[in-house]
Amino acid sequence: MLLKKILHLFPELKQEIWMICVGRLFSQIGHGLLIFSATIFWVNLIELSPTQIGIGLGLTSLAGIFGRLLGGTLIDSSSFDCRLILLTSTMISAIADFLFAFNQNFAFFLIGSFLMGLGIGMSWLAISAIITTIVTNEQYNEAFAVTRLSERIGVNGGIFLGGFAIAKMGANNIETYQKLYLLDGLTFLTYSSG
């Protein structure tokens, strides 16, 4: 009975929207696992300089812009399906995580940073385009709101879980961060298979 009351609070949207929400939740949990700890790992354990970290993060942002432009261009072309673009973007992001986990030097940090920005950038417009094709005009606000809510819950939940995992497994242990990167990569792969 309590569950029915709680479910009644949520808007009535198609099942596909809720699947996107669950996928974005898990994907963002993976992202949240690393959002605060990645710089600690790369500076303290891999001994990259803060300047090198800044260059990598800047490259991620630039690649994200390029990814958005590329994703938008591919969506506008008739030869690419939004789901294919989303699948490609999640695979690119998963590859970046695997590079981060197993190749700890500046060159691979830059490659991984570029791929992560590219993958995440490509995914945003594809997700939005998929949502707009599924729902009616009257449901746009609700569909985008629950999708963004699931993303925010995922990121914050991932930050909490990442902090907890680092506290339990050790902040000065490379394997801790490797496992977190692999887990993030698995969330991308899980999202792409959904």
N, C-alpha and C positions, 0 to 999 in steps of 0.2 A: 504494500500500500504506500509506504514511504517512497519507494522507487518510482511508482506511478506519479506521485506528486512532484518529484524531482524532474522526471522526464517531461512532465507537462510544462515546466519552465523553459525548456528548449524549443526553438522554432521547429516547425515541421518542414524539414528539408529532405531532399532525395537521399537515398542510401549512399550514392556516390560521393556526396558532399561530406558525409560523416566518415567515409573511408579516407578521403583526402585529409580530413582533420586528424584522424588517427595516424596516418602516415606522416603528416607534418609534425605531430606531437613527438613521435619516436625519432624522427630525423633531427628535430631541434633539441631533444634530450641529448643526442649524440654530440651535437654542436656545443651545447652547454657544458658537457663534461670537460671540454678543453678551453672554453672561452677565457677563463681567468688563469689557467695553469700553464698554458702553452708557453708564454714568455718566461715563466719560471724555469721550465724544462730546458728551453733553448739557451737561456743565459747561464743558469747555474750548472747544468749537467753537460751540455754540449759545448758550452763556453763560446757561444757566438756573442758578439758585442751588442749592446743596446742599439747602436747605429745599424748593424746588420739586421736586427729584428725590425727596426723601423722601416728599412728598405723593403723587407719581405712583406710587412703589413701594408705598406704603400702599394706594392705590386699586386697584392690581393685586391685592394680597392680598385686599381686601374683595370685589372682583369675582370672584376665584377661589372664595371661599366661596359667593357668590351663584350662580356657575356650577355648583358642585357640587350645590347645592340644586335649581337648575333642571334640571340633567341627571338627578338622581335622580327628580324629579317627572315628567319626560317619560318616563323609563324605566318608571316605575310605571303611567303611563297606557297604555292599549292602542292609542292612535292613533299612537304614535311608535315607530319601529324604532330599535334601538341604532345601527345603521349610519348611519341618517339623522342621528341626534344627533351621531355622530362626524364625519360629513361637514360638518354645520353648524358644529361647533366648530372644525374645521380651517380652514374658510373665514373664520370670524370672526377667528381668529388671523392668517391671511394678510392680511386687510384691515388689521389693526393694524400689521403689518410695513410694508405699503405706505404707511400714514399716517406712520409713523416715518421712512421713507426720504425722503418728498417734502414733508412739512409740518413744518418745524422751528420750532415756537413752543410756548409753554406749553399753550395750549388744545388743540392737536392731540396734544401729549405726554400730556395727561390722557385724551383720548378714546382714543388708542392704548393707554395703560396699562389703561384699563377693558376695552377689547375683548380685549386679550391675556389678562388675568386671567379674563375670562368664557369665552373659547374654551378655554383650558387647563383651567379648572375643569370645564367641561362634558364634556371628553374623558375624564377619569379614570374616572368610573363607567361610561361607555359601553364603554370598553375592557375593564374588569373584567367587565361583564355579558356582553360578547361572548365573552370567554375562558371564563366559566362555562357558556355554552351549547354550547361546542365540545368541551370535554374532559370526561372522566369525573371523579367525585369523587376517585378515586385519583391523578389527574394534576394536581389543582389546584396543589399545592405546586410541582411541576416547571414547570408552565405559567407561573405567576406569577413564579417565580424567573428563568426565562430571559427573560421579558419585562422584568423590572426590571433584569436584567444588561445587556440590550441598551440600555436607556435610560441606564444609568450609563456604559457604554462610549461611547455617542453623545455625552453631555454632555461627558465628559472629552476625547474626540477632537475635538469642536467647539471646546472651549477652546484646545486645542493648535493647531488649524488657524486659529482666529481670531487668536491671538497671532502666528502665522507670517504670516498675510495682512496684519495691521496693520504688522508689522515690514517686510515687503516693499513694501507700497503706501503706507505713511506714516501715522503716528498723527495728524498734524495736517492731514488731508485729508478734507473732508466726503464726497467721493466714495467713499472707502474704506468708510466706515460705511454709506453708502447701498447700496453693493454687498452688504455683509454683511446688511443688513436685507432686501434683495431676495432674497438667497440663502436666508435663513431663511424668507421667505414662500413661496419655491418649494418648500422642503422640506415645508411644510404642505400645499401644493397637491399635491405628489407623493404624500404620505401619504394624502390624501383620495381620490386617483384610484386607489389600489392596492386 
